[in-house]
């Protein structure tokens, strides 16, 4: 199991960035929200889905992560330099926590869900989950929890009940300027 940190301090692609974390405890959301704005990088990050290439990281992009309290997932919303959503990336995780330096982290359980603004939905890395179980890196119980969490989220997405699509847009607009001191676009 790999622990992932929201500040991406070891991401060599990035040369200059802004990062901040806010704790929210409101009626519509309880948890942490992080903002990672890319100012300079060595080269853009590209990903291909169904034959279409998408740029996921480039100058001016904002990655916003939601760490909902008590959940087994983290939602990363990737915005381009014009403030448009590139994709929502949902990591299924065992635990969430925070370092002594106040940096949120999660223990990745391999399964990921990608949702594009077009409505396309992809469940990724099922093979990695199975391989991790075979190697003894995660337990069968954790793998089953990851599958149940992914199925619950996929059902919510299909039924239009996954609130992080609209929540991410609202939080970017409301919080990004305060969080990283930049125009949220």
C-alpha angles and dihedrals in degrees: 000000000000124000112220124199124211096222091060088212093170097048100125094191090070119078100175131011145155120231135182141159129211129191115219127193106174137130094265099041139017119188143050129315121196130194122205113180119187115220101166133007140172094238137343121266115238131189130185123220120181093339095312121111118220127190107227101176130028140130111309095016120138123210112196119189128198117204101188113204114252096008133118096226142065122208120213116193113196115205124190125227090275093055095254121139112253094181146325112237117195118197116199109219142181098217142001127208147147132251123232086259090060096253114143118230139179136201104237119226093194100242114111135179121208121196120187124204087248089067095253112144127198130188106207139194102018086143091054090052092052092046091051090053092049091050092048093242090128132017126251087243092057090046091053091049089051091051093048091049092049092049091049091051093045089052091050090049093049091048095047093246100114099112097189092084092066094028091058092052092048094046093048090053096043102036113023096081092051092043102050102012094241136113106271091210 
